[in-house]
Amino acid sequence: MGNVTSNIAAKFAFFPPEPPSYDVFRDEEDTPNGDKRYCITGQMQELFIELRAHLRLNIMSYDYSGYGASTGKPSELNTYYDIEAVYNCLKDKYGIKQEDIILYGQSVGSGPTLHLAARLQRLRGVVLHSAILSGIRVLYNVKMTFWFDIFKNIDKIQKVSCPVLVIHGTNDDIVDFSHGKRLWELAKEKYDPLWVQGGGHCNIETYPEYIRHLRKFISAMEKVSVSKPSKQRSSSGPSMTGVKHNKCLRFGKK
């Protein structure tokens, strides 16, 4: 089991630069196990600035346990603690409702994203970018989920009640295109997927259709009326209406 986990980790290995090429904003939050979370601007900073400019919304990003200035050790369980701490920060410190949040998970980040999305019934939406079905399925084409597998997205996607946008490159050589396709098929509330022809694992955001499709998705989510779940709720999920809300954390024009 250890070798399998190590192979999965090596597949997605990221080695932070030395010296660090990021700035640390010490607006820290504790995870349930006492680790500190920090918001970092580094390798992803330019992309976040571009997304904010094109989509006109606010973005909250963070470092996993053991990365950047965040304490603790990298592990699957800690990534779940991490995203829960960030969500609690948005909710308790900034007063953000889950109805005004779109979760975005890329690659392994799809694991904690679906972990939280499966627990929150009134999210505005979810974006899965080059997502994985599960850790072992990145390495082997298995049909069943083993107890020692990690990031079991194939099971959790079916518990997500909000609209899901799946983005995947057809030439992804790290996480096969079939992962994104299957996740989209399993989603209860499917949004039109974006299959980037010729796109790889780390370059999808360089394609012009990436921003266009995200903008279209966010605009559609602003028309979704999110109500509290009930036993009598229709299986069709959120309805498309003109109900007013906070527009997915958008900021106003200056």
VMD Tcl script that draws the C-alpha trace (Angstrom):
set ca {
  {0.00 0.00 0.00}
  {2.86 2.34 0.83}
  {4.41 1.89 -2.62}
  {1.10 2.64 -4.33}
  {0.64 5.82 -2.31}
  {4.23 6.87 -3.01}
  {3.77 6.32 -6.75}
  {0.62 8.43 -6.74}
  {2.41 11.19 -4.84}
  {5.33 11.09 -7.27}
  {2.94 11.48 -10.18}
  {1.87 14.88 -8.89}
  {5.07 15.90 -7.10}
  {5.70 19.63 -6.72}
  {9.02 20.90 -5.43}
  {8.76 24.43 -3.98}
  {11.42 26.87 -5.24}
  {14.39 27.71 -3.07}
  {14.45 30.50 -2.10}
  {10.64 30.87 -2.05}
  {9.13 32.89 -4.90}
  {5.97 33.83 -3.05}
  {4.71 36.35 -0.53}
  {3.01 35.26 2.67}
  {-0.15 36.96 3.90}
  {-0.47 35.96 7.55}
  {-4.23 35.84 7.73}
  {-4.03 32.46 9.39}
  {-6.70 29.92 10.25}
  {-6.46 26.74 12.30}
  {-7.53 23.37 10.95}
  {-9.45 20.97 13.24}
  {-6.15 19.29 14.16}
  {-4.48 22.57 15.13}
  {-2.36 23.22 12.03}
  {-2.03 26.78 10.71}
  {-3.26 27.69 7.21}
  {-1.81 30.58 5.23}
  {-2.88 32.32 2.05}
  {-0.01 32.41 -0.42}
  {0.55 34.28 -3.67}
  {3.22 32.60 -5.75}
  {3.22 30.40 -8.82}
  {-0.55 30.82 -9.29}
  {-0.66 34.55 -8.64}
  {-0.73 35.68 -12.27}
  {-3.52 33.24 -13.12}
  {-5.61 34.40 -10.16}
  {-5.15 38.04 -11.17}
  {-6.24 37.20 -14.71}
  {-9.27 35.23 -13.53}
  {-10.30 38.03 -11.20}
  {-10.05 40.57 -14.00}
  {-11.93 38.51 -16.60}
  {-14.57 36.98 -14.33}
  {-14.97 39.89 -11.87}
  {-15.13 37.81 -8.73}
  {-13.18 37.32 -5.52}
  {-10.84 34.35 -5.13}
  {-9.74 32.57 -1.96}
  {-6.73 30.27 -2.37}
  {-4.57 28.50 0.20}
  {-1.60 26.18 0.73}
  {-2.07 22.59 1.84}
  {-0.53 21.31 5.07}
  {3.25 21.13 4.68}
  {3.38 23.60 1.77}
  {4.43 27.23 1.86}
  {4.10 28.53 5.41}
  {1.32 26.10 6.36}
  {2.27 23.81 9.22}
  {1.62 20.08 9.49}
  {2.38 17.26 7.07}
  {0.96 16.58 3.59}
  {-1.68 13.84 3.67}
  {-5.09 13.10 2.23}
  {-6.80 13.66 5.59}
  {-5.02 16.97 6.10}
  {-6.19 18.27 2.72}
  {-9.73 17.71 3.99}
  {-8.95 19.57 7.21}
  {-7.40 22.34 5.11}
  {-10.41 23.01 2.91}
  {-12.78 22.81 5.89}
  {-10.69 25.45 7.70}
  {-10.74 27.73 4.66}
  {-14.50 27.35 4.28}
  {-15.01 28.12 7.99}
  {-12.83 31.20 7.58}
  {-15.02 32.44 4.72}
  {-18.18 31.68 6.67}
  {-17.24 32.87 10.16}
  {-14.74 35.65 9.51}
  {-16.05 37.13 6.27}
  {-19.73 36.23 6.54}
  {-19.85 34.43 3.19}
  {-22.74 32.04 2.65}
  {-22.20 28.73 0.87}
  {-24.88 29.82 -1.61}
  {-22.41 32.41 -2.90}
  {-19.42 30.06 -3.24}
  {-18.18 28.15 -6.27}
  {-15.57 25.54 -5.33}
  {-12.74 24.99 -7.82}
  {-10.47 21.96 -7.68}
  {-7.62 21.17 -10.06}
  {-5.92 17.77 -10.38}
  {-5.41 16.34 -6.87}
  {-7.23 19.43 -5.60}
  {-10.41 17.82 -6.89}
  {-10.18 15.50 -3.86}
  {-10.69 18.06 -1.10}
  {-13.06 20.00 -3.37}
  {-15.45 17.06 -3.73}
  {-14.99 16.17 -0.06}
  {-16.42 19.56 0.92}
  {-18.95 19.76 -1.91}
  {-20.47 16.44 -0.87}
  {-21.08 17.89 2.61}
  {-22.51 21.28 1.63}
  {-25.97 21.08 0.11}
  {-26.42 24.71 -0.94}
  {-23.22 25.52 -2.83}
  {-23.58 27.68 -5.93}
  {-21.46 25.33 -8.05}
  {-18.31 23.23 -8.47}
  {-15.56 23.32 -11.11}
  {-13.38 20.22 -11.62}
  {-10.25 20.97 -13.65}
  {-8.18 17.96 -14.81}
  {-9.73 16.01 -11.96}
  {-9.03 12.44 -10.88}
  {-11.49 9.58 -10.32}
  {-9.30 8.33 -7.46}
  {-5.62 8.04 -6.63}
  {-5.13 4.44 -7.74}
  {-7.07 5.00 -10.96}
  {-4.41 7.50 -12.02}
  {-1.96 4.59 -12.13}
  {-4.14 1.60 -12.96}
  {-7.36 1.06 -14.90}
  {-9.23 -0.64 -12.07}
  {-12.99 -1.19 -11.98}
  {-13.51 -1.28 -8.22}
  {-12.54 1.06 -5.39}
  {-10.10 -0.48 -2.91}
  {-10.17 0.38 0.79}
  {-6.64 1.80 0.64}
  {-7.36 4.08 -2.33}
  {-7.12 7.85 -1.79}
  {-9.27 10.76 -2.98}
  {-12.23 8.55 -3.91}
  {-13.88 11.15 -6.12}
  {-15.72 8.50 -8.11}
  {-17.92 7.90 -5.04}
  {-18.17 11.46 -3.75}
  {-19.21 13.10 -7.03}
  {-22.57 11.33 -6.75}
  {-23.25 13.11 -3.44}
  {-22.80 16.62 -4.85}
  {-26.15 18.37 -5.30}
  {-25.04 21.60 -7.03}
  {-24.18 22.08 -10.74}
  {-20.77 20.67 -11.71}
  {-18.57 21.93 -14.55}
  {-15.87 19.48 -15.66}
  {-12.85 20.75 -17.62}
  {-10.31 18.30 -19.06}
  {-7.74 18.18 -21.84}
  {-8.01 15.40 -24.41}
  {-4.20 14.97 -24.43}
  {-3.69 14.92 -20.65}
  {-0.72 12.59 -20.05}
  {-0.92 12.76 -16.24}
  {-4.63 12.19 -15.59}
  {-6.24 10.51 -18.57}
  {-9.15 12.28 -20.26}
  {-11.38 9.34 -19.28}
  {-11.28 10.57 -15.65}
  {-12.97 13.85 -16.49}
  {-15.45 12.18 -18.82}
  {-16.51 9.65 -16.18}
  {-16.82 12.28 -13.43}
  {-19.10 14.32 -15.69}
  {-21.23 11.24 -16.42}
  {-21.60 10.53 -12.69}
  {-22.49 14.10 -11.67}
  {-26.13 14.54 -10.65}
  {-26.28 18.15 -11.81}
  {-24.26 18.28 -15.03}
  {-23.20 21.53 -16.65}
  {-21.94 21.54 -20.24}
  {-18.36 20.20 -19.95}
  {-15.31 21.74 -21.56}
  {-13.22 19.15 -23.38}
  {-10.13 21.05 -24.52}
  {-8.94 19.47 -27.76}
  {-5.17 18.93 -27.52}
  {-5.07 20.25 -23.97}
  {-2.65 18.71 -21.48}
  {-2.62 18.54 -17.69}
  {-1.04 21.90 -16.90}
  {-1.86 24.17 -19.86}
  {-5.64 24.27 -20.19}
  {-5.81 27.84 -18.88}
  {-3.78 28.98 -21.90}
  {-6.61 28.06 -24.29}
  {-9.06 30.91 -25.10}
  {-12.11 28.69 -24.58}
  {-11.10 28.22 -20.92}
  {-11.99 31.77 -19.85}
  {-15.02 31.88 -22.14}
  {-16.51 28.72 -20.69}
  {-15.83 29.76 -17.09}
  {-17.50 33.11 -17.70}
  {-20.52 31.35 -19.20}
  {-20.71 28.96 -16.24}
  {-20.55 31.73 -13.63}
  {-23.20 33.75 -15.45}
  {-25.46 30.69 -15.47}
  {-24.85 30.06 -11.76}
  {-25.98 33.60 -10.97}
  {-29.42 32.58 -12.22}
  {-29.62 29.47 -10.06}
  {-31.98 29.66 -7.09}
  {-30.53 27.67 -4.20}
  {-32.97 26.45 -1.57}
  {-32.53 24.35 1.54}
  {-32.58 20.62 0.75}
  {-35.66 18.67 1.75}
  {-36.92 15.11 1.38}
  {-39.50 16.32 -1.12}
  {-36.97 18.22 -3.20}
  {-37.10 17.45 -6.90}
  {-34.33 15.24 -8.27}
  {-33.76 17.85 -10.96}
  {-31.84 19.95 -8.40}
  {-31.49 23.76 -8.34}
  {-33.94 25.66 -10.51}
  {-33.00 28.43 -12.95}
  {-34.72 31.58 -11.73}
  {-34.05 35.27 -11.33}
  {-33.76 35.29 -7.54}
  {-31.41 37.97 -6.20}
  {-28.27 36.98 -4.30}
  {-24.66 38.04 -3.86}
  {-23.63 37.04 -7.37}
  {-21.03 34.41 -6.47}
  {-18.75 36.81 -4.57}
  {-18.51 39.25 -7.45}
  {-17.17 42.72 -6.78}
  {-18.73 45.85 -8.21}
  {-17.35 48.06 -10.93}
  {-15.34 51.02 -9.77}
}
mol new
graphics top color blue
foreach p $ca { graphics top sphere $p radius 0.5 }
foreach p [lrange $ca 0 end-1] q [lrange $ca 1 end] { graphics top cylinder $p $q radius 0.2 }
display resetview
